[in-house]
């Protein structure tokens, strides 16, 4: 089958490059086809409830991306080290491998994934395997396989085994015809990237499985996520991570978006906190399956001004990438997350000044930062 061979070669090429992004983990295309399973038409599934002494058993797919390792650390503190299994198809760093259970899991291998769930008595599943916006546009067939076929495997397994399933969505699930300032939870969604299309598909499929089979599906639309312990890896909002690394290393940063491009952003600690909170929220408090969450919105110019308080000599230049700029121009400028704040008490901790201070507290050991301080 030529398409399988082509996808396999494309996956190998992408896997050789480093970097990670919002929920990203590239998976090899080894099993594209109809999986030998079927959900009965009269099936009815119900999520498992947990007492304080009966912690969930957690599996995180795509765990070596930007969010997986941090989420595993948070969940292990709460539920116990051995109750949270991190998984991916890549070899983990030593500090990740020895920090808790790690297992190989290919989301396109339905049988293997099902065995992992059964053998480890998994009750919660966080599905982070996906290709991001810019990477997805560079290889649409691979993004379609990973983001859509992989999702179908996870949905069927979660429904069959009564799992509580979390799948992240994104600002990329909206398009140029969506209201941008602010963008509500429910509005027209016509994204123009395969990443965005696949996330709208995930939102609707999860909601369908919830109402059709009783699957406990929960989803958050993440804004751009910023963290100090990961490198940018193919997302349109990754400039907001790269600026810190370049400011420290060289004092120069070339931005691929226009200086006035406003997008919603969030520090990773807020993102992980929101993810745990929505998973622990009582089912009766949730009025929808997918929620916007937000913390701040800023432009590259505003971020640079804040960074220059720590690196006054930062030289900011702009070399606009038309592909990423077109993607950003189709995305929300501000998220309306009032439903999340009302239904399960969402509240962010980090605004732009706190974000920049925190990033430099992790990254700012360079003498340039010491001098600025």
C-alpha contacts under 8 A as a table, 3 or more apart, distances in Angstrom:
res1	aa1	res2	aa2	distance
1	X	4	X	5.62
1	X	5	X	6.61
2	X	5	X	5.13
2	X	6	X	6.06
3	X	6	X	5.03
3	X	7	X	6.05
4	X	7	X	5.11
4	X	8	X	6.04
4	X	29	X	6.90
4	X	30	X	7.52
4	X	32	X	7.36
5	X	8	X	5.04
5	X	9	X	6.25
6	X	9	X	5.21
6	X	10	X	6.20
7	X	10	X	4.99
7	X	11	X	6.04
7	X	29	X	6.20
7	X	141	X	6.99
7	X	142	X	5.86
8	X	11	X	5.09
8	X	12	X	6.26
8	X	28	X	6.25
8	X	29	X	5.31
8	X	30	X	7.19
9	X	12	X	5.15
9	X	13	X	6.33
10	X	13	X	5.17
10	X	14	X	6.29
10	X	139	X	7.70
10	X	142	X	7.27
11	X	14	X	5.19
11	X	15	X	6.02
11	X	26	X	7.20
11	X	27	X	7.14
11	X	28	X	5.64
11	X	29	X	6.99
11	X	142	X	7.07
12	X	15	X	5.10
12	X	16	X	6.37
12	X	28	X	7.26
13	X	16	X	5.41
13	X	17	X	7.22
14	X	17	X	5.58
14	X	26	X	7.63
15	X	18	X	7.27
15	X	26	X	6.56
18	X	233	X	7.45
19	X	230	X	7.50
19	X	231	X	5.37
19	X	232	X	5.73
19	X	233	X	4.29
19	X	234	X	7.76
20	X	23	X	7.91
20	X	24	X	5.91
20	X	25	X	7.34
20	X	64	X	7.77
20	X	65	X	4.98
20	X	66	X	5.33
20	X	230	X	6.69
20	X	231	X	6.09
20	X	232	X	5.88
20	X	233	X	4.27
20	X	234	X	7.44
21	X	24	X	5.10
21	X	65	X	5.93
21	X	66	X	4.94
21	X	67	X	7.85
21	X	132	X	7.03
21	X	230	X	7.98
21	X	231	X	7.71
21	X	232	X	6.05
21	X	233	X	4.83
21	X	234	X	6.52
21	X	235	X	6.30
21	X	238	X	7.80
22	X	65	X	6.82
22	X	66	X	5.33
22	X	67	X	6.29
22	X	132	X	7.32
22	X	224	X	7.81
22	X	225	X	6.56
22	X	235	X	7.54
23	X	62	X	6.79
23	X	63	X	7.71
23	X	65	X	5.33
23	X	66	X	5.75
23	X	67	X	5.51
23	X	68	X	6.76
23	X	128	X	4.51
23	X	129	X	6.14
23	X	130	X	6.50
23	X	168	X	7.65
24	X	62	X	6.23
24	X	64	X	7.62
24	X	65	X	4.62
24	X	66	X	6.62
24	X	128	X	6.27
24	X	129	X	5.40
24	X	130	X	5.00
24	X	131	X	5.79
24	X	132	X	6.71
25	X	62	X	4.48
25	X	63	X	7.02
25	X	64	X	6.40
25	X	65	X	5.34
25	X	88	X	6.97
25	X	89	X	7.96
25	X	128	X	7.18
25	X	129	X	4.85
25	X	130	X	5.88
25	X	131	X	7.00
26	X	62	X	7.42
26	X	89	X	7.65
26	X	129	X	6.74
26	X	130	X	6.65
26	X	131	X	6.60
26	X	146	X	7.50
27	X	88	X	7.78
27	X	89	X	6.18
27	X	106	X	6.14
27	X	107	X	7.06
27	X	108	X	7.50
27	X	129	X	7.51
27	X	146	X	6.70
28	X	89	X	7.72
28	X	106	X	7.25
28	X	108	X	7.67
29	X	32	X	6.72
29	X	108	X	6.64
29	X	142	X	7.76
29	X	145	X	7.39
29	X	146	X	7.79
30	X	108	X	6.73
30	X	109	X	7.04
31	X	108	X	5.54
31	X	109	X	5.60
31	X	110	X	7.97
32	X	108	X	6.79
32	X	145	X	7.47
32	X	149	X	7.57
35	X	110	X	6.62
35	X	153	X	7.97
38	X	156	X	7.87
39	X	43	X	6.95
39	X	156	X	7.12
39	X	159	X	7.94
39	X	160	X	7.15
40	X	43	X	5.15
43	X	213	X	6.06
44	X	212	X	7.90
44	X	213	X	4.92
44	X	214	X	5.85
45	X	159	X	6.51
45	X	160	X	7.57
45	X	162	X	5.86
45	X	213	X	5.56
45	X	214	X	4.82
45	X	215	X	5.91
46	X	162	X	5.89
46	X	214	X	5.53
46	X	215	X	6.25
46	X	216	X	6.92
47	X	162	X	5.35
47	X	163	X	5.92
47	X	164	X	5.74
47	X	214	X	7.76
47	X	215	X	6.68
47	X	216	X	5.47
48	X	123	X	7.07
48	X	162	X	6.75
48	X	163	X	7.01
48	X	164	X	7.23
50	X	53	X	7.81
50	X	54	X	5.51
50	X	55	X	6.17
50	X	56	X	6.75
51	X	54	X	5.05
51	X	55	X	7.01
52	X	55	X	6.63
55	X	79	X	5.69
55	X	83	X	7.52
56	X	79	X	7.16
56	X	83	X	6.94
56	X	122	X	7.50
56	X	123	X	5.72
56	X	124	X	6.26
57	X	83	X	4.90
57	X	84	X	6.14
57	X	120	X	7.69
57	X	121	X	6.58
57	X	122	X	4.75
57	X	123	X	5.13
57	X	124	X	6.05
58	X	83	X	6.05
58	X	84	X	4.62
58	X	85	X	5.99
58	X	122	X	5.65
58	X	123	X	6.17
58	X	124	X	4.72
58	X	125	X	5.74
58	X	126	X	7.61
59	X	84	X	6.07
59	X	85	X	4.87
59	X	86	X	6.14
59	X	87	X	7.20
59	X	117	X	7.79
59	X	122	X	6.44
59	X	124	X	6.41
59	X	125	X	4.91
59	X	126	X	6.28
60	X	63	X	5.60
60	X	68	X	6.74
60	X	72	X	7.60
60	X	84	X	7.71
60	X	85	X	6.29
60	X	86	X	5.09
60	X	87	X	5.86
60	X	125	X	5.96
60	X	126	X	4.73
60	X	127	X	6.05
60	X	128	X	6.99
61	X	68	X	7.80
61	X	86	X	6.78
61	X	87	X	5.14
61	X	88	X	6.02
61	X	105	X	7.08
61	X	107	X	7.56
61	X	125	X	7.73
61	X	126	X	6.32
61	X	127	X	5.04
61	X	128	X	5.45
61	X	129	X	5.81
62	X	65	X	6.09
62	X	68	X	6.76
62	X	87	X	6.16
62	X	88	X	4.91
62	X	89	X	7.77
62	X	127	X	6.93
62	X	128	X	4.92
62	X	129	X	4.15
62	X	130	X	7.52
63	X	67	X	7.25
63	X	68	X	4.02
63	X	69	X	5.93
63	X	86	X	5.45
63	X	87	X	5.25
63	X	88	X	5.55
63	X	128	X	6.78
63	X	129	X	7.63
64	X	67	X	7.65
64	X	68	X	5.68
64	X	69	X	6.05
64	X	87	X	7.53
64	X	88	X	6.30
64	X	90	X	7.63
64	X	92	X	7.09
65	X	68	X	5.63
65	X	69	X	7.27
65	X	128	X	7.75
66	X	69	X	7.24
66	X	70	X	7.81
66	X	227	X	7.92
66	X	230	X	6.02
67	X	70	X	5.52
67	X	71	X	6.01
67	X	128	X	7.96
67	X	268	X	7.61
67	X	272	X	7.61
68	X	71	X	5.10
68	X	72	X	6.09
68	X	86	X	7.42
68	X	128	X	7.14
69	X	72	X	5.13
69	X	73	X	6.30
69	X	86	X	7.52
69	X	96	X	7.40
70	X	73	X	5.14
70	X	74	X	6.31
70	X	272	X	7.49
71	X	74	X	5.09
71	X	75	X	6.07
71	X	272	X	6.03
72	X	75	X	5.14
72	X	76	X	5.92
72	X	84	X	6.45
72	X	85	X	7.61
72	X	86	X	6.69
73	X	76	X	5.25
73	X	77	X	6.40
74	X	77	X	5.40
74	X	78	X	6.58
74	X	272	X	7.76
75	X	78	X	5.04
75	X	79	X	5.79
75	X	80	X	7.42
75	X	84	X	6.82
75	X	276	X	7.91
76	X	79	X	5.19
76	X	80	X	4.61
76	X	81	X	4.48
76	X	82	X	7.43
76	X	83	X	6.96
76	X	84	X	6.03
77	X	80	X	5.79
77	X	81	X	6.90
79	X	83	X	6.30
79	X	84	X	7.60
80	X	83	X	5.53
80	X	84	X	7.29
81	X	84	X	6.12
81	X	100	X	5.88
81	X	101	X	7.66
82	X	85	X	7.23
82	X	100	X	6.53
82	X	101	X	6.31
84	X	100	X	7.59
84	X	101	X	6.85
85	X	100	X	7.26
85	X	101	X	4.97
85	X	102	X	5.60
85	X	103	X	7.01
86	X	100	X	7.80
86	X	101	X	6.26
86	X	102	X	4.79
86	X	103	X	6.41
87	X	102	X	5.56
87	X	103	X	4.85
87	X	104	X	5.49
87	X	105	X	5.58
88	X	91	X	7.84
88	X	103	X	6.95
88	X	104	X	5.40
88	X	105	X	5.39
88	X	106	X	6.92
89	X	104	X	5.41
89	X	105	X	5.94
89	X	106	X	6.11
90	X	104	X	7.77
92	X	96	X	5.99
92	X	97	X	5.77
93	X	96	X	5.33
93	X	97	X	6.14
94	X	97	X	5.01
94	X	98	X	6.06
95	X	98	X	5.48
95	X	99	X	6.03
96	X	99	X	5.17
96	X	100	X	7.25
97	X	100	X	6.46
97	X	101	X	7.21
97	X	102	X	6.11
98	X	101	X	7.68
105	X	109	X	7.99
105	X	112	X	7.14
105	X	113	X	6.20
105	X	116	X	7.85
106	X	109	X	5.39
106	X	112	X	7.36
106	X	113	X	6.78
107	X	110	X	6.58
107	X	113	X	6.39
107	X	129	X	7.69
107	X	146	X	7.73
107	X	150	X	5.13
107	X	151	X	7.88
107	X	153	X	6.93
107	X	154	X	7.29
108	X	145	X	8.00
108	X	146	X	7.22
108	X	149	X	6.86
108	X	150	X	5.18
108	X	153	X	7.07
109	X	112	X	5.54
109	X	113	X	6.23
110	X	113	X	5.20
110	X	114	X	6.05
110	X	153	X	5.83
111	X	114	X	5.15
111	X	115	X	6.22
112	X	115	X	5.10
112	X	116	X	6.32
113	X	116	X	5.14
113	X	117	X	6.42
114	X	117	X	5.18
114	X	118	X	6.23
114	X	157	X	6.27
115	X	118	X	5.11
115	X	119	X	5.78
116	X	119	X	5.30
116	X	120	X	5.90
116	X	122	X	7.93
117	X	120	X	5.52
117	X	121	X	5.82
117	X	122	X	4.98
118	X	121	X	5.16
118	X	122	X	6.70
119	X	122	X	7.98
122	X	125	X	7.24
122	X	163	X	7.33
123	X	161	X	7.92
123	X	162	X	7.16
123	X	163	X	4.81
123	X	164	X	6.31
124	X	163	X	5.41
124	X	164	X	4.77
124	X	165	X	5.97
124	X	166	X	7.90
125	X	158	X	7.62
125	X	163	X	6.70
125	X	164	X	6.30
125	X	165	X	4.96
125	X	166	X	6.24
126	X	165	X	6.12
126	X	166	X	4.82
126	X	167	X	6.21
127	X	154	X	7.61
127	X	165	X	7.53
127	X	166	X	6.18
127	X	167	X	5.16
127	X	168	X	7.38
128	X	167	X	6.73
128	X	168	X	6.88
129	X	146	X	7.29
129	X	147	X	7.27
129	X	150	X	7.98
130	X	143	X	7.32
130	X	146	X	5.99
130	X	147	X	5.13
131	X	135	X	6.28
131	X	136	X	5.48
131	X	143	X	5.62
131	X	146	X	7.06
131	X	147	X	6.70
131	X	195	X	6.85
132	X	135	X	5.54
132	X	136	X	5.58
132	X	195	X	5.93
132	X	234	X	6.11
132	X	235	X	5.58
133	X	136	X	5.17
133	X	137	X	6.31
133	X	172	X	7.55
133	X	193	X	6.61
133	X	194	X	7.32
133	X	195	X	5.18
133	X	196	X	7.34
133	X	234	X	6.81
133	X	235	X	5.53
133	X	236	X	6.56
134	X	137	X	5.24
134	X	138	X	6.52
134	X	234	X	5.34
134	X	235	X	5.73
134	X	236	X	6.42
134	X	323	X	7.85
134	X	324	X	6.82
135	X	138	X	5.18
135	X	139	X	6.63
135	X	234	X	5.27
135	X	235	X	7.36
136	X	139	X	5.23
136	X	140	X	5.46
136	X	142	X	7.47
136	X	143	X	5.13
136	X	193	X	7.69
136	X	194	X	6.30
136	X	195	X	6.05
137	X	140	X	5.53
137	X	143	X	7.98
137	X	193	X	6.59
137	X	194	X	6.56
137	X	195	X	7.76
139	X	142	X	5.60
139	X	143	X	6.29
140	X	143	X	5.01
140	X	144	X	5.99
140	X	194	X	6.51
141	X	144	X	5.08
141	X	145	X	6.25
142	X	145	X	5.11
142	X	146	X	6.14
143	X	146	X	5.21
143	X	147	X	5.60
143	X	148	X	7.78
143	X	194	X	6.95
143	X	195	X	7.12
144	X	147	X	5.42
144	X	148	X	5.45
144	X	149	X	7.01
144	X	194	X	7.06
144	X	198	X	7.27
145	X	148	X	5.66
145	X	149	X	4.99
145	X	150	X	6.63
146	X	149	X	5.91
146	X	150	X	5.14
146	X	151	X	7.59
147	X	150	X	5.79
147	X	151	X	6.07
147	X	195	X	7.48
147	X	198	X	5.96
147	X	199	X	7.81
148	X	151	X	5.01
148	X	152	X	6.31
148	X	198	X	5.98
148	X	201	X	7.69
148	X	202	X	7.58
149	X	152	X	5.18
149	X	153	X	6.54
150	X	153	X	5.24
150	X	154	X	6.41
151	X	154	X	5.08
151	X	155	X	6.09
151	X	202	X	7.05
152	X	155	X	5.13
152	X	156	X	6.22
153	X	156	X	5.39
153	X	157	X	6.24
154	X	157	X	5.21
154	X	158	X	5.94
155	X	158	X	5.14
155	X	159	X	6.10
155	X	206	X	7.35
155	X	209	X	7.73
156	X	159	X	5.21
156	X	160	X	6.05
157	X	160	X	5.09
157	X	161	X	6.08
158	X	161	X	5.38
158	X	162	X	5.82
158	X	163	X	4.75
158	X	164	X	7.11
158	X	165	X	6.54
158	X	215	X	7.32
159	X	162	X	5.34
159	X	163	X	6.51
159	X	209	X	7.61
159	X	213	X	7.08
159	X	214	X	7.87
159	X	215	X	5.53
160	X	163	X	7.98
162	X	215	X	6.90
162	X	216	X	7.89
163	X	215	X	7.34
163	X	216	X	6.95
164	X	215	X	7.19
164	X	216	X	4.94
164	X	217	X	6.20
164	X	218	X	7.77
164	X	279	X	8.00
165	X	215	X	7.81
165	X	216	X	6.17
165	X	217	X	4.92
165	X	218	X	6.18
166	X	217	X	6.06
166	X	218	X	4.92
166	X	219	X	5.63
166	X	279	X	7.43
167	X	202	X	7.56
167	X	217	X	7.77
167	X	218	X	6.67
167	X	219	X	5.24
167	X	220	X	7.45
168	X	219	X	5.37
168	X	220	X	5.33
168	X	221	X	6.20
168	X	222	X	6.90
169	X	172	X	7.93
169	X	173	X	6.97
169	X	199	X	5.56
169	X	200	X	7.72
169	X	202	X	7.76
169	X	203	X	7.27
169	X	219	X	6.49
169	X	220	X	5.64
169	X	221	X	4.26
169	X	222	X	6.02
170	X	173	X	5.60
170	X	196	X	7.48
170	X	199	X	7.11
170	X	220	X	7.50
170	X	221	X	4.26
170	X	222	X	4.60
170	X	223	X	6.08
171	X	174	X	6.03
171	X	221	X	6.17
171	X	222	X	6.28
171	X	223	X	5.51
171	X	224	X	7.71
171	X	331	X	6.13
171	X	332	X	6.45
172	X	175	X	7.18
172	X	191	X	6.69
172	X	193	X	7.69
172	X	195	X	7.02
172	X	196	X	4.65
172	X	199	X	7.78
172	X	331	X	6.07
173	X	189	X	6.52
173	X	190	X	7.55
173	X	191	X	5.73
173	X	195	X	7.77
173	X	196	X	4.27
173	X	197	X	6.48
173	X	199	X	5.75
173	X	200	X	5.47
174	X	178	X	6.00
174	X	188	X	7.57
174	X	189	X	4.76
174	X	190	X	5.96
174	X	191	X	5.07
174	X	196	X	6.95
174	X	330	X	7.26
174	X	331	X	5.91
174	X	332	X	7.09
175	X	178	X	5.45
175	X	189	X	5.82
175	X	190	X	4.77
175	X	191	X	3.93
175	X	192	X	6.30
175	X	330	X	4.89
175	X	331	X	5.81
176	X	179	X	7.93
176	X	190	X	7.26
176	X	191	X	7.18
176	X	329	X	7.23
176	X	330	X	4.17
176	X	331	X	6.71
177	X	188	X	6.98
177	X	189	X	7.37
177	X	190	X	6.78
177	X	330	X	7.81
178	X	183	X	7.18
178	X	187	X	6.57
178	X	188	X	5.36
178	X	189	X	5.97
178	X	190	X	7.31
178	X	332	X	7.76
179	X	182	X	6.57
179	X	183	X	5.28
179	X	184	X	7.71
179	X	187	X	7.49
179	X	188	X	7.96
179	X	332	X	7.25
180	X	183	X	5.02
180	X	331	X	6.83
180	X	332	X	4.25
180	X	333	X	5.35
180	X	334	X	6.55
180	X	335	X	7.97
181	X	332	X	6.50
181	X	333	X	5.44
181	X	334	X	5.16
181	X	335	X	7.27
182	X	332	X	7.07
182	X	333	X	6.77
182	X	334	X	4.77
182	X	335	X	5.33
182	X	336	X	5.54
183	X	187	X	7.71
183	X	332	X	5.97
183	X	333	X	7.70
183	X	334	X	6.21
183	X	335	X	4.96
183	X	336	X	5.48
184	X	187	X	6.37
184	X	292	X	7.53
184	X	335	X	6.58
184	X	336	X	4.93
184	X	337	X	7.20
185	X	290	X	7.67
185	X	291	X	6.12
185	X	292	X	5.82
185	X	336	X	6.94
185	X	337	X	7.25
185	X	339	X	7.81
189	X	200	X	7.52
190	X	197	X	7.63
191	X	196	X	5.30
191	X	197	X	5.79
191	X	330	X	7.59
192	X	196	X	6.78
192	X	197	X	7.06
192	X	327	X	7.66
192	X	330	X	7.96
193	X	196	X	5.16
193	X	197	X	6.16
193	X	327	X	7.56
194	X	197	X	4.98
194	X	198	X	5.93
195	X	198	X	5.23
195	X	199	X	6.29
196	X	199	X	5.10
196	X	200	X	6.29
197	X	200	X	5.24
197	X	201	X	6.19
198	X	201	X	4.94
198	X	202	X	6.18
199	X	202	X	4.84
199	X	203	X	6.19
200	X	203	X	5.08
200	X	204	X	6.24
201	X	204	X	5.29
201	X	205	X	5.95
202	X	205	X	5.15
202	X	206	X	5.90
203	X	206	X	5.31
203	X	207	X	6.23
203	X	219	X	7.17
203	X	289	X	7.83
203	X	290	X	6.67
204	X	207	X	5.08
204	X	208	X	6.03
205	X	208	X	4.93
205	X	209	X	6.10
206	X	209	X	5.16
206	X	210	X	6.15
206	X	215	X	7.85
206	X	217	X	5.74
206	X	218	X	7.78
206	X	289	X	7.72
207	X	210	X	5.01
207	X	211	X	6.37
207	X	217	X	6.94
207	X	289	X	6.12
208	X	211	X	5.32
208	X	212	X	5.75
209	X	212	X	5.01
209	X	213	X	5.26
209	X	214	X	6.53
209	X	215	X	5.62
209	X	217	X	7.74
210	X	213	X	5.65
210	X	214	X	4.49
210	X	215	X	4.29
210	X	216	X	6.01
210	X	217	X	6.12
211	X	214	X	5.59
211	X	215	X	7.46
212	X	215	X	7.97
217	X	289	X	6.49
218	X	278	X	7.36
218	X	279	X	7.00
218	X	289	X	5.25
218	X	290	X	6.31
219	X	289	X	6.03
219	X	290	X	4.54
219	X	291	X	6.47
220	X	275	X	7.38
220	X	290	X	5.44
220	X	291	X	4.90
220	X	292	X	5.87
220	X	293	X	6.68
221	X	290	X	7.02
221	X	291	X	6.00
221	X	292	X	4.82
221	X	293	X	6.24
222	X	225	X	7.33
222	X	271	X	7.45
222	X	292	X	6.94
222	X	293	X	6.23
222	X	294	X	7.35
223	X	263	X	7.84
223	X	264	X	5.30
223	X	265	X	5.01
223	X	266	X	6.29
223	X	293	X	7.22
223	X	294	X	6.36
224	X	237	X	5.42
224	X	238	X	7.56
224	X	263	X	7.58
224	X	264	X	6.27
224	X	265	X	4.46
224	X	266	X	6.09
225	X	237	X	7.73
225	X	265	X	5.98
225	X	266	X	5.10
225	X	267	X	5.80
225	X	268	X	5.78
225	X	271	X	7.37
226	X	238	X	7.78
226	X	240	X	6.70
226	X	241	X	5.70
226	X	265	X	7.38
226	X	266	X	6.19
226	X	267	X	4.92
226	X	268	X	5.63
227	X	230	X	6.24
227	X	241	X	6.81
227	X	267	X	6.23
227	X	268	X	5.35
227	X	359	X	7.27
228	X	231	X	8.00
228	X	241	X	7.47
228	X	359	X	5.73
228	X	362	X	6.42
228	X	363	X	6.75
231	X	241	X	7.34
231	X	242	X	7.33
232	X	235	X	7.25
232	X	238	X	5.29
232	X	239	X	7.63
232	X	241	X	6.36
232	X	242	X	6.30
233	X	238	X	7.14
234	X	238	X	7.07
235	X	238	X	5.24
236	X	239	X	7.27
236	X	324	X	5.70
236	X	327	X	7.29
236	X	328	X	6.79
237	X	240	X	6.10
237	X	263	X	7.93
238	X	241	X	5.34
238	X	242	X	6.33
239	X	242	X	4.98
239	X	243	X	5.97
239	X	255	X	6.50
239	X	256	X	7.39
240	X	243	X	5.74
240	X	244	X	7.48
240	X	300	X	7.43
240	X	303	X	7.66
241	X	244	X	5.88
241	X	245	X	7.14
242	X	245	X	5.25
242	X	246	X	6.14
243	X	246	X	5.24
243	X	247	X	5.86
243	X	253	X	5.94
243	X	304	X	7.96
244	X	247	X	5.12
244	X	248	X	6.31
244	X	307	X	7.62
244	X	359	X	7.46
244	X	360	X	7.60
244	X	363	X	7.79
245	X	248	X	5.39
245	X	249	X	6.13
245	X	363	X	7.61
246	X	249	X	5.05
246	X	250	X	5.55
246	X	251	X	6.22
246	X	252	X	6.05
246	X	253	X	5.75
247	X	250	X	5.73
247	X	251	X	4.20
247	X	252	X	5.69
247	X	253	X	6.50
247	X	311	X	6.86
247	X	314	X	6.12
248	X	251	X	5.95
248	X	311	X	7.76
248	X	363	X	7.70
248	X	364	X	6.89
248	X	366	X	6.40
248	X	368	X	6.93
248	X	369	X	7.26
249	X	366	X	7.87
250	X	253	X	7.99
251	X	311	X	7.24
251	X	313	X	6.49
251	X	314	X	4.69
251	X	315	X	6.30
252	X	314	X	5.49
252	X	315	X	4.68
252	X	316	X	6.11
252	X	317	X	7.95
253	X	314	X	7.39
253	X	315	X	6.25
253	X	316	X	5.10
253	X	317	X	6.32
254	X	316	X	6.03
254	X	317	X	4.78
254	X	318	X	5.31
254	X	319	X	6.42
255	X	258	X	7.54
255	X	300	X	7.65
255	X	316	X	7.36
255	X	317	X	6.23
255	X	318	X	4.76
255	X	319	X	5.99
255	X	320	X	6.96
256	X	318	X	6.07
256	X	319	X	5.12
256	X	320	X	4.27
256	X	321	X	5.06
256	X	324	X	7.41
256	X	325	X	7.46
257	X	261	X	6.60
257	X	300	X	7.45
257	X	318	X	6.97
257	X	319	X	7.27
257	X	320	X	5.05
257	X	321	X	6.57
257	X	324	X	7.15
257	X	325	X	5.57
258	X	261	X	5.51
258	X	300	X	7.36
258	X	318	X	6.76
258	X	320	X	6.16
258	X	325	X	7.35
259	X	299	X	6.26
259	X	300	X	5.05
259	X	301	X	4.89
259	X	318	X	7.46
260	X	299	X	5.39
260	X	300	X	6.68
260	X	301	X	6.54
261	X	298	X	7.89
261	X	299	X	5.10
261	X	300	X	6.68
261	X	328	X	7.35
261	X	329	X	7.48
262	X	297	X	6.38
262	X	298	X	5.17
262	X	299	X	4.38
262	X	300	X	7.59
262	X	333	X	5.24
262	X	334	X	7.95
263	X	297	X	5.37
263	X	298	X	5.94
263	X	299	X	6.64
263	X	328	X	7.54
263	X	331	X	7.46
263	X	332	X	6.39
263	X	333	X	4.54
263	X	334	X	6.49
264	X	294	X	6.58
264	X	295	X	7.37
264	X	296	X	5.72
264	X	297	X	4.09
264	X	298	X	6.73
264	X	332	X	7.19
264	X	333	X	5.95
264	X	334	X	5.37
264	X	335	X	6.56
265	X	294	X	6.78
265	X	295	X	6.44
265	X	296	X	5.46
265	X	297	X	5.57
265	X	298	X	7.38
266	X	270	X	6.64
266	X	271	X	6.64
266	X	294	X	6.47
266	X	295	X	5.40
266	X	296	X	6.40
266	X	350	X	7.46
267	X	270	X	5.61
267	X	271	X	6.54
267	X	350	X	6.53
267	X	355	X	6.33
268	X	271	X	4.88
268	X	272	X	6.17
269	X	272	X	5.26
269	X	273	X	6.07
270	X	273	X	5.04
270	X	274	X	6.10
270	X	295	X	7.95
270	X	348	X	5.85
270	X	349	X	6.47
270	X	350	X	7.08
271	X	274	X	5.23
271	X	275	X	6.25
272	X	275	X	5.04
272	X	276	X	6.31
273	X	276	X	5.33
273	X	277	X	6.11
274	X	277	X	5.00
274	X	278	X	6.13
274	X	293	X	7.87
274	X	346	X	6.69
275	X	278	X	5.47
275	X	279	X	6.34
276	X	279	X	5.15
276	X	280	X	6.18
277	X	280	X	5.17
277	X	281	X	5.98
277	X	344	X	7.53
277	X	346	X	7.74
278	X	281	X	5.05
278	X	344	X	6.89
281	X	285	X	6.85
281	X	286	X	7.51
281	X	344	X	6.22
282	X	285	X	5.49
282	X	286	X	7.21
283	X	286	X	5.61
284	X	287	X	7.66
285	X	343	X	5.73
285	X	344	X	6.56
286	X	289	X	7.19
286	X	343	X	6.02
286	X	344	X	7.23
287	X	343	X	7.12
288	X	291	X	7.08
291	X	337	X	7.06
291	X	339	X	7.13
291	X	340	X	6.10
292	X	335	X	6.54
292	X	336	X	6.69
292	X	337	X	4.93
292	X	339	X	7.88
292	X	340	X	6.94
293	X	335	X	6.97
293	X	336	X	7.59
293	X	337	X	5.02
293	X	340	X	6.76
293	X	346	X	7.91
294	X	334	X	7.98
294	X	335	X	5.97
294	X	336	X	7.56
294	X	337	X	6.25
294	X	348	X	7.54
295	X	348	X	5.56
295	X	349	X	7.77
295	X	350	X	6.81
295	X	351	X	6.50
296	X	334	X	7.93
296	X	351	X	5.87
296	X	352	X	6.73
297	X	333	X	6.93
297	X	334	X	6.11
298	X	302	X	6.08
298	X	303	X	6.67
298	X	352	X	7.91
299	X	302	X	5.17
299	X	303	X	6.24
300	X	303	X	5.09
300	X	304	X	6.05
301	X	304	X	5.10
301	X	305	X	6.31
302	X	305	X	5.19
302	X	306	X	6.49
303	X	306	X	5.19
303	X	307	X	6.18
303	X	352	X	7.74
304	X	307	X	4.95
304	X	308	X	6.03
304	X	316	X	7.24
305	X	308	X	5.17
305	X	309	X	6.90
306	X	309	X	5.53
306	X	310	X	7.69
306	X	352	X	7.91
306	X	353	X	6.92
306	X	356	X	6.96
307	X	310	X	5.58
307	X	311	X	6.19
307	X	312	X	7.81
307	X	314	X	7.96
307	X	356	X	6.58
308	X	311	X	4.51
308	X	312	X	4.34
308	X	313	X	6.95
308	X	314	X	6.04
309	X	312	X	5.74
309	X	372	X	7.77
310	X	360	X	7.97
310	X	369	X	6.09
310	X	372	X	5.49
310	X	373	X	6.69
311	X	314	X	5.56
311	X	368	X	6.91
311	X	369	X	6.27
311	X	372	X	6.08
312	X	372	X	7.10
320	X	325	X	6.82
321	X	324	X	5.55
321	X	325	X	5.91
322	X	325	X	5.02
322	X	326	X	5.92
323	X	326	X	5.30
323	X	327	X	6.38
324	X	327	X	4.98
324	X	328	X	6.12
325	X	328	X	5.03
325	X	329	X	6.04
326	X	329	X	5.10
326	X	330	X	6.46
327	X	330	X	5.34
327	X	331	X	6.67
328	X	331	X	5.21
332	X	335	X	6.61
337	X	340	X	5.52
337	X	341	X	6.53
338	X	341	X	5.05
338	X	342	X	6.08
339	X	342	X	5.04
339	X	343	X	5.84
340	X	343	X	5.29
340	X	344	X	5.86
340	X	345	X	6.57
340	X	346	X	5.57
341	X	344	X	6.07
341	X	345	X	4.56
341	X	346	X	4.25
341	X	347	X	6.40
342	X	345	X	5.67
342	X	346	X	7.40
343	X	346	X	7.98
350	X	353	X	7.89
350	X	354	X	5.42
350	X	355	X	5.76
351	X	354	X	5.41
351	X	355	X	5.98
352	X	355	X	4.96
352	X	356	X	6.27
353	X	356	X	5.34
353	X	357	X	6.18
354	X	357	X	5.13
354	X	358	X	6.01
355	X	358	X	5.22
355	X	359	X	6.16
356	X	359	X	5.12
356	X	360	X	6.26
357	X	360	X	5.38
357	X	361	X	6.14
358	X	361	X	4.99
358	X	362	X	6.53
359	X	362	X	5.38
359	X	363	X	6.08
359	X	364	X	7.67
360	X	363	X	4.81
360	X	364	X	4.44
360	X	369	X	7.99
361	X	364	X	5.57
361	X	365	X	7.83
362	X	365	X	7.70
363	X	366	X	7.76
364	X	369	X	5.57
364	X	370	X	7.55
365	X	369	X	6.69
365	X	370	X	7.04
366	X	369	X	5.54
366	X	370	X	6.62
367	X	370	X	4.87
367	X	371	X	6.06
368	X	371	X	5.23
368	X	372	X	6.27
369	X	372	X	4.97
369	X	373	X	6.15
370	X	373	X	5.16
